[in-house]
Amino acid sequence: MPPAVQAWLTLLLGVNLLAPLFLFETLEARMVLATMLASVLPLTWITAAAGFSRLLGLGHILWVPLVVFLWRALPDYSAGTLVGVWLRAVIALNTASLVIDAIDVRRYVRGDRGEVA
């Protein structure tokens, strides 16, 4: 896997899996963590069925309602607080990831079915 992709995945895991453990007292952190854990099963199924392909973008489908939920929570957290900064980071990074996922799934549907590195 290219270093840039590794860095991107590390960043996503940090804000979606690690940070919520330190902010667990908030509903938003618990929802992010629960969504990450719930995404493991579809990601596993897709990998078993199609390998490490562009179809894996479907495994993040649960992030769509999560991002909407987090967006609605924004007014409750100032951008000057730790939770507020984290919340904005999760929304921005997950939204960017969803755009990449949509492009990947589209490419898969159009025939680009090889494994991605």
N, C-alpha and C positions, 0 to 999 in steps of 0.2 A: 504494500500500500504506500503510495507517495507520502512524503512527510507532511505536505499541506493537508491531505485528507486525514492523516493521523492526528494532526493538531486540531482540526475541525471537530473530529469525533471526541477527542479529549475534552475540548471546550464544552460540547453538548452534554457529555456525561457529567462534567463538573457542575454545570448549572442545573441539570435535571435530576441528577442522582445524588451527588455529594452535598451540594448546598442545602437542599431541603432537609437533610439530617440535622443541620445546625439551626434551621428555622422551623422546626417541626411544630412549634406551638401555633403556627398560623395554618388556617384552613388551606390557603393557597399552596403552601409547601407540601402538605399532606396530599393534596390533589395531584400535584406534579409528580410526587413519588409514586402514588398509586397508578397514575397513568403510565409512568415508565415501567412499572412492574407488570401492568396489564398488557403492555405492548410486547413483552417478551414472548408470549405464546404465539401471536400471529407472525412475529418475525421468525420464530423457530419453524413454524409450519411453512412459511414462504421459502425459507432457506432449504428445508428438506425437499420441497417440491420443485423449486426452480434454481437452486444453488445460490451463490452470491451474485445475484443478477440485479438489474435495474428495477425489477418487480418489488424488491425490498422496500421501496418507497411507500408501498401500501401499508407496511407495518406501522407507519406513523400516523395512520388515519385518525387515531384517537387524539392526536395532538390538535386537530381542528377544533373540537369542542373545548379542549383545554385552553387554547389560546383565546377563544371567545370568553370563557369564564375568567381568565386572568385579566383580559382587557377590561371587563366590567368591574373588576376589583381595583383597578388603578386609582380611582378617586379616593380610595380608603388609605392609600400609602403615598406619602410625600416622596418626591424624587431625592430628597436629602436624607432619607433613612436607608438603612441597610436592606430592609425588606423591599422598599421602593426601588432601589437600584437593582436588586436581584430580580424583582418582578419584571422590570423593563428589559433586563438582559434576557430573561427566559422568553418573553414575548418576541423580541427582535430575533434571537437566534432560532427559535422554533419556527417562526414564520419564514425565515430565510431557508431553513431546512425543508419546510413544506413546499416551497417553490421549487427547490432542487428535486425533491421527491416527485412532484407533479411532472417535471420535465423528464425525469428518469422513467417513470411509469409510462408516459406517452411514448418515449423512445422504445420501451419494451413492447408495447402494444403494436407499434409500427414495425416490429421485426428485429430490433436490436436485443437479442436474447443471450448474448455471450456473458460470461462472468466478468464482473468489474474488478479491477485491482485496487 
